[in-house]
Amino acid sequence: MFTSQQMAPAKQVKVIREFRKLSSQLDMTMEMISETIDETLDKDEAEEETEELTNQVLDEIGVGIASQLSAASKGRVASNKVENVVPPRYVGTAADVEELDKRLASLRRI
């Protein structure tokens, strides 16, 4: 890689100064990135602490929705399971049934 010619001392000094400058910039950039990551992680911890405190307060006052709020804040929705639900029966008159039959027949022709 080296040639038989050597770099002039003035040029070496210039290259070394440029290297130091760029190295310092890189160090500052890495420090900023590190601080940003740390701040982001601290926010997550603060959010979790806030959620825990909120749940504790709600539990103390007897509010039963603490678990639902916790699930909702994480993007999930707690659902109440409804079983054996029978829809209300439609009780129509003969005229209503006749009208529905006519409409159905007209739709079949289309």
C-alpha positions as CSV (number, residue, x, y, z in Angstrom):
1,M,0.0,0.0,0.0
2,F,2.8,2.4,0.7
3,T,4.7,3.7,-2.2
4,S,8.3,4.6,-2.2
5,Q,7.3,8.3,-1.9
6,Q,6.5,9.6,1.6
7,M,3.8,12.1,2.4
8,A,4.9,15.7,3.0
9,P,5.0,16.6,6.7
10,A,2.5,19.5,6.1
11,K,0.1,17.2,4.4
12,Q,0.4,14.6,7.2
13,V,-0.4,17.3,9.8
14,K,-3.5,18.3,7.7
15,V,-4.7,14.7,7.5
16,I,-4.2,14.2,11.2
17,R,-6.1,17.3,12.1
18,E,-9.0,16.3,9.8
19,F,-9.0,12.8,11.4
20,R,-9.2,14.3,14.9
21,K,-12.0,16.6,13.8
22,L,-14.0,13.8,12.3
23,S,-13.3,11.5,15.3
24,S,-14.6,14.2,17.6
25,Q,-17.8,14.6,15.5
26,L,-18.3,10.9,15.6
27,D,-17.9,10.8,19.4
28,M,-20.4,13.6,19.8
29,T,-22.9,11.8,17.5
30,M,-22.5,8.5,19.3
31,E,-23.1,10.3,22.6
32,M,-26.2,12.0,21.3
33,I,-27.6,8.7,20.0
34,S,-26.8,7.0,23.4
35,E,-28.6,9.8,25.3
36,T,-31.6,9.6,23.0
37,I,-31.9,5.8,23.5
38,D,-31.6,6.2,27.3
39,E,-34.3,8.9,27.3
40,T,-36.6,6.7,25.3
41,L,-36.1,3.8,27.6
42,D,-36.7,6.0,30.6
43,K,-40.0,7.2,29.2
44,D,-41.2,3.6,28.9
45,E,-40.3,2.9,32.5
46,A,-42.1,6.1,33.6
47,E,-45.2,5.0,31.6
48,E,-45.2,1.6,33.3
49,E,-44.8,3.2,36.7
50,T,-47.7,5.6,36.0
51,E,-49.8,2.7,34.9
52,E,-49.0,0.7,38.0
53,L,-49.8,3.6,40.3
54,T,-53.1,4.2,38.5
55,N,-54.1,0.6,38.9
56,Q,-53.1,0.7,42.6
57,V,-55.3,3.8,43.1
58,L,-58.2,2.3,41.2
59,D,-57.9,-0.9,43.2
60,E,-57.8,1.0,46.5
61,I,-61.1,2.9,45.7
62,G,-62.7,-0.3,44.4
63,V,-62.9,0.4,40.8
64,G,-63.1,-2.8,38.9
65,I,-62.1,-1.4,35.5
66,A,-58.4,-1.2,36.3
67,S,-57.6,-4.3,34.3
68,Q,-59.6,-3.1,31.3
69,L,-57.8,0.2,31.3
70,S,-54.5,-1.6,31.5
71,A,-55.4,-3.8,28.5
72,A,-56.7,-0.8,26.5
73,S,-53.5,1.2,27.0
74,K,-51.6,-1.6,25.4
75,G,-53.9,-1.7,22.4
76,R,-56.1,-4.6,23.5
77,V,-59.7,-4.2,24.4
78,A,-61.2,-6.3,27.2
79,S,-64.5,-7.8,26.1
80,N,-67.3,-9.1,28.2
81,K,-68.2,-12.6,26.9
82,V,-71.8,-12.9,26.0
83,E,-73.1,-16.5,25.8
84,N,-76.4,-17.9,24.8
85,V,-77.8,-14.7,23.5
86,V,-81.0,-15.2,21.5
87,P,-82.0,-12.3,19.2
88,P,-85.5,-11.0,19.8
89,R,-88.2,-12.7,17.7
90,Y,-89.9,-10.7,15.0
91,V,-93.6,-11.1,15.3
92,G,-95.1,-9.8,12.0
93,T,-98.6,-9.7,10.7
94,A,-99.7,-11.7,7.7
95,A,-99.6,-8.4,5.7
96,D,-96.0,-7.9,6.7
97,V,-95.0,-11.4,5.6
98,E,-96.9,-11.0,2.3
99,E,-95.1,-7.7,1.7
100,L,-91.7,-9.4,2.4
101,D,-92.6,-12.2,0.0
102,K,-93.4,-9.8,-2.8
103,R,-90.1,-7.9,-2.3
104,L,-88.2,-11.2,-2.3
105,A,-89.9,-12.3,-5.5
106,S,-89.0,-9.0,-7.2
107,L,-85.4,-9.4,-6.1
108,R,-85.2,-12.9,-7.6
109,R,-86.3,-11.5,-11.0
110,I,-83.3,-9.1,-11.1
